[in-house]
Amino acid sequence: LGTGGFKTAHPGFLTLFSAPEDVLGSRPRQKVVVKQPFYKNYSPGSSKTPMRFAIRCYTISDELSKLFREANVLYWARALLTFSYKYIDHCVSASSEPLPFNIPRLRFVEAGLTLSHDQVQPSHKSKSLARLPHAGYLVEELITNEFLKYIHNMDCNPMLD
């Protein structure tokens, strides 16, 4: 699907064995966007021109650290937004006069963290089926209808135009 400033985005699908009722993964083979962080590797001695770099994957420990941080921020941001709208709704319903303006209803994309594990075959020496993480991904809902993105990752100023 593309490459952003620090993540690649790929089409995928998600099927959960214990699916929730109404969020990401609630439908079998749900179309999703699979994102993986990367860093830009510039050739030695070259200038850091915008389009002259190679995309490199992080080590699994660095990758998971970045993905867990992003997933945690999404989790808390969504909770804070939900709390804010509940407070706004409470104040509006308690008000004796209608609001003179509309309050936009924003939302965060549904997202989750997934891990890909290598499958290790048990040997006669080991009774363990240890599976080490091979890669981590941020999985987001695929938005197919029109939407307005208010804040972009490359600029924290609202995109109102």
N, C-alpha and C positions, 0 to 999 in steps of 0.2 A: 504493500500500500504506500510505502514511502519511508523516507528517512528524515527525522527531525534534527534538532540541535544536539541531542544526546541519546536518542532511542530510535531503533528501527521498528517499523510496524508491518505486520504480516497478517494476511487473512487466516482464519482458523475456525474451528468449531469446538464446542464444549459439551460434554455429556458427564453429568455427575451421577454416581450410583445412589446417593441419598440426596435427591434434589430438593431444594427449598421450594416453597409454593409460588413466589412471585418475584424473584430477583434473578440475577445472573446465574445461569445454569439450571433454571427451572424447566427448560424444555430440552428434550434430547437433540443432540447435534445443533445446538444453538450457535449461530454465526457470531463470531467474536473477532476482536483485533488482538493479536498477540504481539506484545512489545518486549524488546530486549535492549538493555543499555549498551552503549559502546563508547569508545573514546577515539579521538582522531589522532592518527599517527602521521606526522609530517616527515618527509625524507630529511636526513641530516643535511644541514647547510642550506635547506630551502626556506624561503619565506613562508609564513603561515597565511598564504592566500586562501580565500574561502573555499575554493573547489579543488584544491590540490592536496588531498590527504587520502590515507587509506583508513578504512573502518576496521577497528580491532575490538575483539571481545575482552571483557575483564576476566580475571581469574574468578573462579566460582565464589570464593570468599568475598571478594570485592563486589561482585555482581549481586550476591544475596544481600549484602549490607545496604547497597543502594536501593534495591527493590523493597526490602523490608521497611526502610525509611519512607519511601514513597507511598507504600501501601498504608503505613501507619498514619501518615499525614492525610491521605484520602479518608481514612476511617474517622479521624478526629474532626476533619473539616466538615464531613457530612453530618456528624453528630452535632456540631456547633450550628450548622445551617438549619438543621431540623429544630433544634432548641430555639433558635432565633425566630423561625416562622411560627412556632407554637406561642411564643411570647407576643409576637405581633398580632396573631389571631386573637389571643386573649384580650389584648388592649383594644383592638378594633371592636370586638363584640361587647366590651364593657363601655365603649364610648357612646355618648348620647347623640352624637352627630356623625353622619357618614364622612368618610375620608374625602378630601377634595382632589385626590390623585389616586392612581392605581399603583399598587406595589407589585413589581415584577416577581414572578416565581422562578427562581433559578434552581438548578440542581447540578449535582456532580454526576459524572458518568459512573455507572455500575462497574466496579472493578474488583479484582481479586488477585492474589499471588499464587502462582503455581510453580511446582518444582518438577523437573524431569530427573528421574533416577536411572542409573545404570542397573540392569538386572544381572546380578551375580549368581551364577549357578553354584549350588552347594557342592563342595567337594567331599571326599571321604575324610579329609582332615578337619573340616569345619562343618559344624551342624547349623551354622548361622546363615540366614539369607540376607546378609547385610547389603543394603542398597545405599550407595552414596549419591548425593545430589550431583547431577551432571550439568544442569543449567537451571536458571530461574527465569520466569517470565511474568510480566504484568499482563493480565487478561482483562480486557475491557469490552463492554457491550459495543456492538457495531451499530452505529447510528446511521440509518438509511434515509430518514426524512430530513427536511430542512431544519437547521438550528442556527442560533446565533451564539458564537463563542465570545464571551465578554472579556476573558483574560487569557492571554496567550503565554505559553511557557517562556518565550523569548523577551517578553515585555510585560511588566506587572501593571502597566497602566490600562484601565478599562478600554475596551474596543467598542466605543459607542457609535461609530460611523458605519 
